[in-house]
Amino acid sequence: MRGRVWTKDKLISTIVKLNVDGVDLSPTSIQQTHGALFSSARSRSHFGNWRQAVEAAGLDYDNLKRVQQRWSKESILEQIR
């Protein structure tokens, strides 16, 4: 939205609403679908990065990622099988 003024409270409430609505809040997805929200949340005047914004909204950032960042030996073997 052009000209929208984001406050920390507005960012948090929007992140919570998107989560309730089932929107993918992973960084890659939210950057593509809600770029202004993503950019504003990451600004120094707000949260500094997407993780801190998500956590300020009371959500577990690690559960939002679509792609597992680190693989254990067991999870690799399980995927192969």
PDB file of N, CA, C and O in Angstrom:
ATOM      1  N   MET A   1       0.837  -1.178   0.000  1.00  0.00           N
ATOM      2  CA  MET A   1       0.000   0.000   0.000  1.00  0.00           C
ATOM      3  C   MET A   1       0.882   1.241   0.000  1.00  0.00           C
ATOM      4  O   MET A   1       1.772   1.380   0.839  1.00  0.00           O
ATOM      5  N   ARG A   2       0.645   2.086  -0.888  1.00  0.00           N
ATOM      6  CA  ARG A   2       1.429   3.297  -1.013  1.00  0.00           C
ATOM      7  C   ARG A   2       1.079   4.287   0.094  1.00  0.00           C
ATOM      8  O   ARG A   2      -0.091   4.498   0.411  1.00  0.00           O
ATOM      9  N   GLY A   3       2.112   4.887   0.675  1.00  0.00           N
ATOM     10  CA  GLY A   3       1.883   5.910   1.669  1.00  0.00           C
ATOM     11  C   GLY A   3       1.494   5.401   3.049  1.00  0.00           C
ATOM     12  O   GLY A   3       1.222   6.203   3.943  1.00  0.00           O
ATOM     13  N   ARG A   4       1.461   4.109   3.238  1.00  0.00           N
ATOM     14  CA  ARG A   4       1.066   3.539   4.518  1.00  0.00           C
ATOM     15  C   ARG A   4       2.172   3.770   5.541  1.00  0.00           C
ATOM     16  O   ARG A   4       3.353   3.571   5.254  1.00  0.00           O
ATOM     17  N   VAL A   5       1.777   4.189   6.730  1.00  0.00           N
ATOM     18  CA  VAL A   5       2.732   4.400   7.803  1.00  0.00           C
ATOM     19  C   VAL A   5       2.680   3.186   8.711  1.00  0.00           C
ATOM     20  O   VAL A   5       1.646   2.882   9.307  1.00  0.00           O
ATOM     21  N   TRP A   6       3.803   2.497   8.810  1.00  0.00           N
ATOM     22  CA  TRP A   6       3.885   1.311   9.654  1.00  0.00           C
ATOM     23  C   TRP A   6       4.408   1.685  11.030  1.00  0.00           C
ATOM     24  O   TRP A   6       5.436   2.352  11.152  1.00  0.00           O
ATOM     25  N   THR A   7       3.714   1.263  12.044  1.00  0.00           N
ATOM     26  CA  THR A   7       4.205   1.365  13.414  1.00  0.00           C
ATOM     27  C   THR A   7       4.543  -0.045  13.859  1.00  0.00           C
ATOM     28  O   THR A   7       4.146  -1.012  13.210  1.00  0.00           O
ATOM     29  N   LYS A   8       5.268  -0.172  14.953  1.00  0.00           N
ATOM     30  CA  LYS A   8       5.574  -1.504  15.459  1.00  0.00           C
ATOM     31  C   LYS A   8       4.290  -2.269  15.770  1.00  0.00           C
ATOM     32  O   LYS A   8       4.175  -3.453  15.457  1.00  0.00           O
ATOM     33  N   ASP A   9       3.326  -1.584  16.389  1.00  0.00           N
ATOM     34  CA  ASP A   9       2.064  -2.250  16.725  1.00  0.00           C
ATOM     35  C   ASP A   9       1.311  -2.711  15.478  1.00  0.00           C
ATOM     36  O   ASP A   9       0.748  -3.805  15.459  1.00  0.00           O
ATOM     37  N   LYS A  10       1.304  -1.876  14.440  1.00  0.00           N
ATOM     38  CA  LYS A  10       0.618  -2.239  13.191  1.00  0.00           C
ATOM     39  C   LYS A  10       1.326  -3.420  12.508  1.00  0.00           C
ATOM     40  O   LYS A  10       0.676  -4.318  11.973  1.00  0.00           O
ATOM     41  N   LEU A  11       2.649  -3.406  12.535  1.00  0.00           N
ATOM     42  CA  LEU A  11       3.395  -4.537  11.963  1.00  0.00           C
ATOM     43  C   LEU A  11       3.061  -5.825  12.699  1.00  0.00           C
ATOM     44  O   LEU A  11       2.791  -6.847  12.069  1.00  0.00           O
ATOM     45  N   ILE A  12       3.076  -5.783  14.024  1.00  0.00           N
ATOM     46  CA  ILE A  12       2.774  -6.977  14.817  1.00  0.00           C
ATOM     47  C   ILE A  12       1.373  -7.474  14.543  1.00  0.00           C
ATOM     48  O   ILE A  12       1.176  -8.667  14.312  1.00  0.00           O
ATOM     49  N   SER A  13       0.386  -6.576  14.563  1.00  0.00           N
ATOM     50  CA  SER A  13      -0.993  -7.017  14.335  1.00  0.00           C
ATOM     51  C   SER A  13      -1.185  -7.579  12.929  1.00  0.00           C
ATOM     52  O   SER A  13      -1.965  -8.511  12.740  1.00  0.00           O
ATOM     53  N   THR A  14      -0.487  -7.027  11.948  1.00  0.00           N
ATOM     54  CA  THR A  14      -0.587  -7.544  10.575  1.00  0.00           C
ATOM     55  C   THR A  14       0.052  -8.922  10.468  1.00  0.00           C
ATOM     56  O   THR A  14      -0.497  -9.806   9.810  1.00  0.00           O
ATOM     57  N   ILE A  15       1.202  -9.116  11.104  1.00  0.00           N
ATOM     58  CA  ILE A  15       1.855 -10.429  11.088  1.00  0.00           C
ATOM     59  C   ILE A  15       0.960 -11.473  11.758  1.00  0.00           C
ATOM     60  O   ILE A  15       0.816 -12.586  11.253  1.00  0.00           O
ATOM     61  N   VAL A  16       0.363 -11.115  12.890  1.00  0.00           N
ATOM     62  CA  VAL A  16      -0.539 -12.041  13.592  1.00  0.00           C
ATOM     63  C   VAL A  16      -1.732 -12.378  12.708  1.00  0.00           C
ATOM     64  O   VAL A  16      -2.109 -13.545  12.605  1.00  0.00           O
ATOM     65  N   LYS A  17      -2.336 -11.373  12.066  1.00  0.00           N
ATOM     66  CA  LYS A  17      -3.505 -11.613  11.203  1.00  0.00           C
ATOM     67  C   LYS A  17      -3.139 -12.514  10.027  1.00  0.00           C
ATOM     68  O   LYS A  17      -3.882 -13.439   9.698  1.00  0.00           O
ATOM     69  N   LEU A  18      -2.006 -12.250   9.397  1.00  0.00           N
ATOM     70  CA  LEU A  18      -1.586 -13.084   8.271  1.00  0.00           C
ATOM     71  C   LEU A  18      -1.355 -14.524   8.725  1.00  0.00           C
ATOM     72  O   LEU A  18      -1.683 -15.463   8.000  1.00  0.00           O
ATOM     73  N   ASN A  19      -0.799 -14.699   9.908  1.00  0.00           N
ATOM     74  CA  ASN A  19      -0.589 -16.046  10.443  1.00  0.00           C
ATOM     75  C   ASN A  19      -1.920 -16.749  10.670  1.00  0.00           C
ATOM     76  O   ASN A  19      -2.076 -17.918  10.314  1.00  0.00           O
ATOM     77  N   VAL A  20      -2.872 -16.049  11.257  1.00  0.00           N
ATOM     78  CA  VAL A  20      -4.210 -16.619  11.494  1.00  0.00           C
ATOM     79  C   VAL A  20      -4.868 -16.986  10.168  1.00  0.00           C
ATOM     80  O   VAL A  20      -5.576 -17.989  10.075  1.00  0.00           O
ATOM     81  N   ASP A  21      -4.633 -16.177   9.154  1.00  0.00           N
ATOM     82  CA  ASP A  21      -5.210 -16.429   7.826  1.00  0.00           C
ATOM     83  C   ASP A  21      -4.483 -17.538   7.063  1.00  0.00           C
ATOM     84  O   ASP A  21      -4.891 -17.911   5.962  1.00  0.00           O
ATOM     85  N   GLY A  22      -3.410 -18.061   7.649  1.00  0.00           N
ATOM     86  CA  GLY A  22      -2.690 -19.164   7.016  1.00  0.00           C
ATOM     87  C   GLY A  22      -1.683 -18.746   5.958  1.00  0.00           C
ATOM     88  O   GLY A  22      -1.258 -19.569   5.147  1.00  0.00           O
ATOM     89  N   VAL A  23      -1.300 -17.490   5.958  1.00  0.00           N
ATOM     90  CA  VAL A  23      -0.325 -16.993   4.974  1.00  0.00           C
ATOM     91  C   VAL A  23       1.061 -17.523   5.328  1.00  0.00           C
ATOM     92  O   VAL A  23       1.430 -17.575   6.501  1.00  0.00           O
ATOM     93  N   ASP A  24       1.810 -17.907   4.331  1.00  0.00           N
ATOM     94  CA  ASP A  24       3.188 -18.363   4.516  1.00  0.00           C
ATOM     95  C   ASP A  24       4.027 -17.165   4.932  1.00  0.00           C
ATOM     96  O   ASP A  24       4.210 -16.231   4.152  1.00  0.00           O
ATOM     97  N   LEU A  25       4.536 -17.188   6.154  1.00  0.00           N
ATOM     98  CA  LEU A  25       5.314 -16.076   6.676  1.00  0.00           C
ATOM     99  C   LEU A  25       6.821 -16.290   6.572  1.00  0.00           C
ATOM    100  O   LEU A  25       7.599 -15.570   7.197  1.00  0.00           O
ATOM    101  N   SER A  26       7.225 -17.267   5.791  1.00  0.00           N
ATOM    102  CA  SER A  26       8.661 -17.458   5.588  1.00  0.00           C
ATOM    103  C   SER A  26       9.202 -16.204   4.903  1.00  0.00           C
ATOM    104  O   SER A  26       8.487 -15.552   4.143  1.00  0.00           O
ATOM    105  N   PRO A  27      10.463 -15.869   5.170  1.00  0.00           N
ATOM    106  CA  PRO A  27      11.020 -14.631   4.608  1.00  0.00           C
ATOM    107  C   PRO A  27      10.890 -14.510   3.090  1.00  0.00           C
ATOM    108  O   PRO A  27      10.529 -13.452   2.576  1.00  0.00           O
ATOM    109  N   THR A  28      11.180 -15.574   2.391  1.00  0.00           N
ATOM    110  CA  THR A  28      11.115 -15.525   0.926  1.00  0.00           C
ATOM    111  C   THR A  28       9.695 -15.247   0.456  1.00  0.00           C
ATOM    112  O   THR A  28       9.480 -14.413  -0.422  1.00  0.00           O
ATOM    113  N   SER A  29       8.743 -15.935   1.031  1.00  0.00           N
ATOM    114  CA  SER A  29       7.359 -15.773   0.612  1.00  0.00           C
ATOM    115  C   SER A  29       6.807 -14.399   0.974  1.00  0.00           C
ATOM    116  O   SER A  29       6.181 -13.741   0.143  1.00  0.00           O
ATOM    117  N   ILE A  30       7.034 -13.965   2.206  1.00  0.00           N
ATOM    118  CA  ILE A  30       6.452 -12.693   2.636  1.00  0.00           C
ATOM    119  C   ILE A  30       7.081 -11.525   1.892  1.00  0.00           C
ATOM    120  O   ILE A  30       6.421 -10.513   1.654  1.00  0.00           O
ATOM    121  N   GLN A  31       8.343 -11.654   1.526  1.00  0.00           N
ATOM    122  CA  GLN A  31       8.996 -10.602   0.741  1.00  0.00           C
ATOM    123  C   GLN A  31       8.325 -10.469  -0.619  1.00  0.00           C
ATOM    124  O   GLN A  31       8.177  -9.362  -1.135  1.00  0.00           O
ATOM    125  N   GLN A  32       7.922 -11.586  -1.198  1.00  0.00           N
ATOM    126  CA  GLN A  32       7.287 -11.569  -2.518  1.00  0.00           C
ATOM    127  C   GLN A  32       5.835 -11.117  -2.458  1.00  0.00           C
ATOM    128  O   GLN A  32       5.361 -10.437  -3.368  1.00  0.00           O
ATOM    129  N   THR A  33       5.122 -11.488  -1.392  1.00  0.00           N
ATOM    130  CA  THR A  33       3.688 -11.204  -1.328  1.00  0.00           C
ATOM    131  C   THR A  33       3.332  -9.942  -0.556  1.00  0.00           C
ATOM    132  O   THR A  33       2.297  -9.330  -0.819  1.00  0.00           O
ATOM    133  N   HIS A  34       4.168  -9.548   0.384  1.00  0.00           N
ATOM    134  CA  HIS A  34       3.903  -8.378   1.228  1.00  0.00           C
ATOM    135  C   HIS A  34       5.208  -7.599   1.425  1.00  0.00           C
ATOM    136  O   HIS A  34       5.699  -7.457   2.545  1.00  0.00           O
ATOM    137  N   GLY A  35       5.749  -7.106   0.331  1.00  0.00           N
ATOM    138  CA  GLY A  35       7.052  -6.457   0.344  1.00  0.00           C
ATOM    139  C   GLY A  35       7.164  -5.261   1.276  1.00  0.00           C
ATOM    140  O   GLY A  35       8.189  -5.092   1.936  1.00  0.00           O
ATOM    141  N   ALA A  36       6.130  -4.429   1.342  1.00  0.00           N
ATOM    142  CA  ALA A  36       6.182  -3.246   2.218  1.00  0.00           C
ATOM    143  C   ALA A  36       6.229  -3.666   3.684  1.00  0.00           C
ATOM    144  O   ALA A  36       6.964  -3.077   4.477  1.00  0.00           O
ATOM    145  N   LEU A  37       5.458  -4.667   4.040  1.00  0.00           N
ATOM    146  CA  LEU A  37       5.468  -5.192   5.403  1.00  0.00           C
ATOM    147  C   LEU A  37       6.857  -5.719   5.749  1.00  0.00           C
ATOM    148  O   LEU A  37       7.409  -5.401   6.802  1.00  0.00           O
ATOM    149  N   PHE A  38       7.407  -6.517   4.860  1.00  0.00           N
ATOM    150  CA  PHE A  38       8.723  -7.115   5.068  1.00  0.00           C
ATOM    151  C   PHE A  38       9.798  -6.046   5.221  1.00  0.00           C
ATOM    152  O   PHE A  38      10.606  -6.101   6.148  1.00  0.00           O
ATOM    153  N   SER A  39       9.808  -5.082   4.322  1.00  0.00           N
ATOM    154  CA  SER A  39      10.813  -4.015   4.362  1.00  0.00           C
ATOM    155  C   SER A  39      10.691  -3.161   5.611  1.00  0.00           C
ATOM    156  O   SER A  39      11.694  -2.829   6.243  1.00  0.00           O
ATOM    157  N   SER A  40       9.475  -2.810   5.965  1.00  0.00           N
ATOM    158  CA  SER A  40       9.265  -1.978   7.150  1.00  0.00           C
ATOM    159  C   SER A  40       9.661  -2.707   8.422  1.00  0.00           C
ATOM    160  O   SER A  40      10.283  -2.123   9.309  1.00  0.00           O
ATOM    161  N   ALA A  41       9.306  -3.968   8.515  1.00  0.00           N
ATOM    162  CA  ALA A  41       9.656  -4.756   9.701  1.00  0.00           C
ATOM    163  C   ALA A  41      11.163  -4.857   9.865  1.00  0.00           C
ATOM    164  O   ALA A  41      11.668  -4.869  10.988  1.00  0.00           O
ATOM    165  N   ARG A  42      11.877  -4.929   8.760  1.00  0.00           N
ATOM    166  CA  ARG A  42      13.335  -5.080   8.791  1.00  0.00           C
ATOM    167  C   ARG A  42      14.074  -3.764   8.993  1.00  0.00           C
ATOM    168  O   ARG A  42      15.287  -3.775   9.207  1.00  0.00           O
ATOM    169  N   SER A  43      13.391  -2.651   8.932  1.00  0.00           N
ATOM    170  CA  SER A  43      14.067  -1.364   9.071  1.00  0.00           C
ATOM    171  C   SER A  43      14.628  -1.192  10.479  1.00  0.00           C
ATOM    172  O   SER A  43      14.114  -1.764  11.441  1.00  0.00           O
ATOM    173  N   ARG A  44      15.664  -0.412  10.581  1.00  0.00           N
ATOM    174  CA  ARG A  44      16.300  -0.164  11.886  1.00  0.00           C
ATOM    175  C   ARG A  44      15.342   0.522  12.858  1.00  0.00           C
ATOM    176  O   ARG A  44      15.445   0.334  14.070  1.00  0.00           O
ATOM    177  N   SER A  45      14.430   1.301  12.338  1.00  0.00           N
ATOM    178  CA  SER A  45      13.498   2.024  13.200  1.00  0.00           C
ATOM    179  C   SER A  45      12.392   1.129  13.753  1.00  0.00           C
ATOM    180  O   SER A  45      11.640   1.539  14.638  1.00  0.00           O
ATOM    181  N   HIS A  46      12.297  -0.085  13.233  1.00  0.00           N
ATOM    182  CA  HIS A  46      11.284  -1.012  13.734  1.00  0.00           C
ATOM    183  C   HIS A  46      11.948  -2.204  14.418  1.00  0.00           C
ATOM    184  O   HIS A  46      12.271  -2.118  15.603  1.00  0.00           O
ATOM    185  N   PHE A  47      12.159  -3.306  13.714  1.00  0.00           N
ATOM    186  CA  PHE A  47      12.685  -4.509  14.378  1.00  0.00           C
ATOM    187  C   PHE A  47      14.103  -4.894  13.945  1.00  0.00           C
ATOM    188  O   PHE A  47      14.772  -5.657  14.643  1.00  0.00           O
ATOM    189  N   GLY A  48      14.557  -4.390  12.834  1.00  0.00           N
ATOM    190  CA  GLY A  48      15.912  -4.691  12.384  1.00  0.00           C
ATOM    191  C   GLY A  48      16.035  -5.904  11.498  1.00  0.00           C
ATOM    192  O   GLY A  48      16.910  -5.954  10.633  1.00  0.00           O
ATOM    193  N   ASN A  49      15.168  -6.890  11.698  1.00  0.00           N
ATOM    194  CA  ASN A  49      15.147  -8.061  10.817  1.00  0.00           C
ATOM    195  C   ASN A  49      13.805  -8.772  10.950  1.00  0.00           C
ATOM    196  O   ASN A  49      13.045  -8.521  11.885  1.00  0.00           O
ATOM    197  N   TRP A  50      13.529  -9.650  10.013  1.00  0.00           N
ATOM    198  CA  TRP A  50      12.239 -10.330   9.958  1.00  0.00           C
ATOM    199  C   TRP A  50      12.047 -11.256  11.164  1.00  0.00           C
ATOM    200  O   TRP A  50      10.943 -11.346  11.700  1.00  0.00           O
ATOM    201  N   ARG A  51      13.099 -11.937  11.588  1.00  0.00           N
ATOM    202  CA  ARG A  51      13.001 -12.842  12.739  1.00  0.00           C
ATOM    203  C   ARG A  51      12.486 -12.098  13.970  1.00  0.00           C
ATOM    204  O   ARG A  51      11.565 -12.562  14.641  1.00  0.00           O
ATOM    205  N   GLN A  52      13.078 -10.956  14.259  1.00  0.00           N
ATOM    206  CA  GLN A  52      12.665 -10.206  15.446  1.00  0.00           C
ATOM    207  C   GLN A  52      11.230  -9.712  15.335  1.00  0.00           C
ATOM    208  O   GLN A  52      10.518  -9.658  16.338  1.00  0.00           O
ATOM    209  N   ALA A  53      10.800  -9.354  14.148  1.00  0.00           N
ATOM    210  CA  ALA A  53       9.414  -8.924  13.948  1.00  0.00           C
ATOM    211  C   ALA A  53       8.455 -10.078  14.212  1.00  0.00           C
ATOM    212  O   ALA A  53       7.444  -9.911  14.895  1.00  0.00           O
ATOM    213  N   VAL A  54       8.776 -11.239  13.672  1.00  0.00           N
ATOM    214  CA  VAL A  54       7.923 -12.426  13.861  1.00  0.00           C
ATOM    215  C   VAL A  54       7.873 -12.811  15.340  1.00  0.00           C
ATOM    216  O   VAL A  54       6.806 -13.125  15.868  1.00  0.00           O
ATOM    217  N   GLU A  55       9.014 -12.787  15.995  1.00  0.00           N
ATOM    218  CA  GLU A  55       9.062 -13.144  17.415  1.00  0.00           C
ATOM    219  C   GLU A  55       8.345 -12.105  18.272  1.00  0.00           C
ATOM    220  O   GLU A  55       7.758 -12.458  19.295  1.00  0.00           O
ATOM    221  N   ALA A  56       8.378 -10.827  17.878  1.00  0.00           N
ATOM    222  CA  ALA A  56       7.635  -9.786  18.596  1.00  0.00           C
ATOM    223  C   ALA A  56       6.129 -10.026  18.483  1.00  0.00           C
ATOM    224  O   ALA A  56       5.358  -9.617  19.351  1.00  0.00           O
ATOM    225  N   ALA A  57       5.725 -10.693  17.404  1.00  0.00           N
ATOM    226  CA  ALA A  57       4.314 -11.037  17.209  1.00  0.00           C
ATOM    227  C   ALA A  57       3.929 -12.300  17.980  1.00  0.00           C
ATOM    228  O   ALA A  57       2.786 -12.751  17.915  1.00  0.00           O
ATOM    229  N   GLY A  58       4.887 -12.862  18.707  1.00  0.00           N
ATOM    230  CA  GLY A  58       4.597 -14.036  19.533  1.00  0.00           C
ATOM    231  C   GLY A  58       4.649 -15.350  18.790  1.00  0.00           C
ATOM    232  O   GLY A  58       4.126 -16.356  19.268  1.00  0.00           O
ATOM    233  N   LEU A  59       5.279 -15.353  17.615  1.00  0.00           N
ATOM    234  CA  LEU A  59       5.347 -16.566  16.801  1.00  0.00           C
ATOM    235  C   LEU A  59       6.750 -17.157  16.852  1.00  0.00           C
ATOM    236  O   LEU A  59       7.726 -16.444  17.082  1.00  0.00           O
ATOM    237  N   ASP A  60       6.838 -18.448  16.637  1.00  0.00           N
ATOM    238  CA  ASP A  60       8.131 -19.139  16.603  1.00  0.00           C
ATOM    239  C   ASP A  60       8.682 -19.062  15.183  1.00  0.00           C
ATOM    240  O   ASP A  60       8.179 -19.718  14.270  1.00  0.00           O
ATOM    241  N   TYR A  61       9.699 -18.269  15.016  1.00  0.00           N
ATOM    242  CA  TYR A  61      10.276 -18.037  13.689  1.00  0.00           C
ATOM    243  C   TYR A  61      10.725 -19.336  13.031  1.00  0.00           C
ATOM    244  O   TYR A  61      10.514 -19.525  11.833  1.00  0.00           O
ATOM    245  N   ASP A  62      11.332 -20.219  13.786  1.00  0.00           N
ATOM    246  CA  ASP A  62      11.856 -21.460  13.208  1.00  0.00           C
ATOM    247  C   ASP A  62      10.756 -22.354  12.644  1.00  0.00           C
ATOM    248  O   ASP A  62      11.023 -23.163  11.754  1.00  0.00           O
ATOM    249  N   ASN A  63       9.538 -22.228  13.136  1.00  0.00           N
ATOM    250  CA  ASN A  63       8.432 -23.016  12.595  1.00  0.00           C
ATOM    251  C   ASN A  63       7.834 -22.404  11.336  1.00  0.00           C
ATOM    252  O   ASN A  63       6.991 -23.029  10.692  1.00  0.00           O
ATOM    253  N   LEU A  64       8.252 -21.196  10.972  1.00  0.00           N
ATOM    254  CA  LEU A  64       7.718 -20.542   9.780  1.00  0.00           C
ATOM    255  C   LEU A  64       8.473 -20.897   8.520  1.00  0.00           C
ATOM    256  O   LEU A  64       7.934 -20.788   7.419  1.00  0.00           O
ATOM    257  N   LYS A  65       9.694 -21.314   8.667  1.00  0.00           N
ATOM    258  CA  LYS A  65      10.507 -21.600   7.493  1.00  0.00           C
ATOM    259  C   LYS A  65       9.968 -22.804   6.741  1.00  0.00           C
ATOM    260  O   LYS A  65       9.612 -23.819   7.339  1.00  0.00           O
ATOM    261  N   ARG A  66       9.915 -22.680   5.435  1.00  0.00           N
ATOM    262  CA  ARG A  66       9.453 -23.787   4.610  1.00  0.00           C
ATOM    263  C   ARG A  66      10.551 -24.806   4.383  1.00  0.00           C
ATOM    264  O   ARG A  66      10.278 -26.001   4.273  1.00  0.00           O
ATOM    265  N   VAL A  67      11.781 -24.347   4.313  1.00  0.00           N
ATOM    266  CA  VAL A  67      12.897 -25.222   3.995  1.00  0.00           C
ATOM    267  C   VAL A  67      13.722 -25.438   5.256  1.00  0.00           C
ATOM    268  O   VAL A  67      14.094 -24.486   5.942  1.00  0.00           O
ATOM    269  N   GLN A  68      13.998 -26.679   5.544  1.00  0.00           N
ATOM    270  CA  GLN A  68      14.836 -26.983   6.691  1.00  0.00           C
ATOM    271  C   GLN A  68      16.251 -26.518   6.396  1.00  0.00           C
ATOM    272  O   GLN A  68      16.831 -26.896   5.378  1.00  0.00           O
ATOM    273  N   GLN A  69      16.805 -25.705   7.271  1.00  0.00           N
ATOM    274  CA  GLN A  69      18.122 -25.127   7.050  1.00  0.00           C
ATOM    275  C   GLN A  69      19.249 -26.129   7.311  1.00  0.00           C
ATOM    276  O   GLN A  69      20.219 -26.192   6.555  1.00  0.00           O
ATOM    277  N   ARG A  70      19.117 -26.892   8.359  1.00  0.00           N
ATOM    278  CA  ARG A  70      20.160 -27.852   8.713  1.00  0.00           C
ATOM    279  C   ARG A  70      19.560 -29.242   8.747  1.00  0.00           C
ATOM    280  O   ARG A  70      18.457 -29.450   9.253  1.00  0.00           O
ATOM    281  N   TRP A  71      20.293 -30.175   8.208  1.00  0.00           N
ATOM    282  CA  TRP A  71      19.830 -31.549   8.146  1.00  0.00           C
ATOM    283  C   TRP A  71      20.653 -32.401   9.107  1.00  0.00           C
ATOM    284  O   TRP A  71      21.881 -32.314   9.141  1.00  0.00           O
ATOM    285  N   SER A  72      19.973 -33.206   9.867  1.00  0.00           N
ATOM    286  CA  SER A  72      20.685 -34.161  10.706  1.00  0.00           C
ATOM    287  C   SER A  72      20.952 -35.415   9.875  1.00  0.00           C
ATOM    288  O   SER A  72      20.327 -35.620   8.834  1.00  0.00           O
ATOM    289  N   LYS A  73      21.861 -36.231  10.328  1.00  0.00           N
ATOM    290  CA  LYS A  73      22.160 -37.477   9.635  1.00  0.00           C
ATOM    291  C   LYS A  73      20.898 -38.323   9.521  1.00  0.00           C
ATOM    292  O   LYS A  73      20.629 -38.927   8.482  1.00  0.00           O
ATOM    293  N   GLU A  74      20.125 -38.356  10.614  1.00  0.00           N
ATOM    294  CA  GLU A  74      18.897 -39.163  10.619  1.00  0.00           C
ATOM    295  C   GLU A  74      17.867 -38.647   9.606  1.00  0.00           C
ATOM    296  O   GLU A  74      17.224 -39.443   8.922  1.00  0.00           O
ATOM    297  N   SER A  75      17.709 -37.335   9.507  1.00  0.00           N
ATOM    298  CA  SER A  75      16.717 -36.813   8.564  1.00  0.00           C
ATOM    299  C   SER A  75      17.152 -37.023   7.116  1.00  0.00           C
ATOM    300  O   SER A  75      16.306 -37.206   6.240  1.00  0.00           O
ATOM    301  N   ILE A  76      18.441 -36.999   6.858  1.00  0.00           N
ATOM    302  CA  ILE A  76      18.951 -37.281   5.499  1.00  0.00           C
ATOM    303  C   ILE A  76      18.657 -38.730   5.137  1.00  0.00           C
ATOM    304  O   ILE A  76      18.154 -39.013   4.050  1.00  0.00           O
ATOM    305  N   LEU A  77      18.967 -39.638   6.039  1.00  0.00           N
ATOM    306  CA  LEU A  77      18.716 -41.058   5.772  1.00  0.00           C
ATOM    307  C   LEU A  77      17.232 -41.336   5.606  1.00  0.00           C
ATOM    308  O   LEU A  77      16.842 -42.143   4.762  1.00  0.00           O
ATOM    309  N   GLU A  78      16.404 -40.678   6.399  1.00  0.00           N
ATOM    310  CA  GLU A  78      14.964 -40.860   6.294  1.00  0.00           C
ATOM    311  C   GLU A  78      14.444 -40.396   4.933  1.00  0.00           C
ATOM    312  O   GLU A  78      13.583 -41.050   4.345  1.00  0.00           O
ATOM    313  N   GLN A  79      14.952 -39.287   4.435  1.00  0.00           N
ATOM    314  CA  GLN A  79      14.547 -38.782   3.119  1.00  0.00           C
ATOM    315  C   GLN A  79      15.001 -39.719   1.994  1.00  0.00           C
ATOM    316  O   GLN A  79      14.281 -39.916   1.015  1.00  0.00           O
ATOM    317  N   ILE A  80      16.179 -40.285   2.139  1.00  0.00           N
ATOM    318  CA  ILE A  80      16.697 -41.220   1.128  1.00  0.00           C
ATOM    319  C   ILE A  80      15.834 -42.463   1.072  1.00  0.00           C
ATOM    320  O   ILE A  80      15.503 -42.957  -0.006  1.00  0.00           O
ATOM    321  N   ARG A  81      15.472 -42.964   2.243  1.00  0.00           N
ATOM    322  CA  ARG A  81      14.642 -44.184   2.301  1.00  0.00           C
ATOM    323  C   ARG A  81      13.292 -43.922   1.706  1.00  0.00           C
ATOM    324  O   ARG A  81      12.452 -44.821   1.662  1.00  0.00           O
TER     325      ARG A  81
END
